[in-house]
Amino acid sequence: MPKQVGVNKWMFYTTAVLIVTGLVMVFSASAVVAEARYGSPYAFVGKQAGWALLGVITMVVLMHVDNDRFNSRYFIYPALCVTTVLLVAVYFMPGSHNTHRWIRFGGFFTFQPSEIAKPVLILFLAWFLSTRLEAINDWKHTLIPAAIVPVVFVLLIFRQPDLGTALVLAGVTCMMLMLAGMEWKYLAGAMCAAAPLVAAALFWVSWRRQRIWVFLNPDSDPQGAGFHINQSLIAVGSGGFSGRGYMEGVQKLFFLPESSSDFIFANIAEELGFIGSIIIVLLFVGLGVCGLLAAFRSKNNFARLTAFGITTGILLQAFFNISVVLSLVPTKGIPLPLISSGGTSLFCTLASIGILLNISKTAE
């Protein structure tokens, strides 16, 4: 008989705190820019609040939907087809900042298919692997078929180009395969095979090569390729222990690019200081602990793999985003889950957490 467990309420409250924190900090980071561009300081946070409301409603609905509905080829195959079509469709849309990542409907609605690919990939792998655990190391009938969808998604997203999201998908795939019991030698072989391709992607493309050089030599091009990370480090350093105070940040005033999205953690560090930054990190740690508890308490293979994939996906994104802000890894565009401005990311993360909350409600 399933019994109630205690992690779901903590996961729900932690998610709620992160959502509210995100809205508050998006307003702080974007108000001045929104006023200058659109004539209203609420332009960015208003859209974010709308996506948050839609995401919370979806999360609550998915908390009460039987997860077995997702554990079926009648759901998985259409989801894979639609996601693949959307990932291809972005190449026929007008580009932005030399990328093709968004599908736009006029000037009032945009969404990012790569964000949809994250939960769809996790559900596919959980469905495919859950009945093949005893044959997980059969490379011909299990590993290669399991890798086809992740490889297609990663390549399509990499070509947008969006290396950060592609790396997150690759990382989640590897971790889910390892949880399913894949031997280390297959992971090592895949990494060796991928290494030349990753090296080529990093060093043969001039702007990526510049980012790596700036990462290794932060002062080499402070007004060019190193501008983002230098302004980010100035924001983090000027925040000190307790911060400048809410709405008192300076770097967001047209100095720090993407201050409400990719670099919002820098704005948090500047205004809320070390204390506020650590609280954000601890909230993600708490969310991760709740998610992993839900995964390992479940004896249902599909539920366990799904919960593990969702949790590691969120934690990987948070790790990469914060690491970029602190110049621990080269700059790449990855949002901070539940906090960064970006409607598709927020909605898909909340929908995924809805499934995770459903799994966490009971343990067999």
Secondary structure as UniProt FT lines:
FT   STRAND          3..4
FT   HELIX           7..38
FT   TURN            41..42
FT   HELIX           43..63
FT   HELIX           67..69
FT   HELIX           73..89
FT   HELIX           90..92
FT   TURN            97..98
FT   STRAND          103..105
FT   TURN            106..108
FT   STRAND          109..111
FT   HELIX           113..130
FT   HELIX           133..135
FT   TURN            136..137
FT   HELIX           139..143
FT   HELIX           144..158
FT   TURN            159..161
FT   HELIX           163..179
FT   TURN            180..181
FT   HELIX           184..203
FT   HELIX           206..216
FT   TURN            218..219
FT   TURN            222..226
FT   HELIX           227..239
FT   TURN            240..242
FT   TURN            246..247
FT   TURN            251..255
FT   TURN            257..263
FT   HELIX           264..297
FT   HELIX           301..325
FT   TURN            326..327
FT   TURN            337..339
FT   HELIX           343..360
FT   STRAND          362..363
//
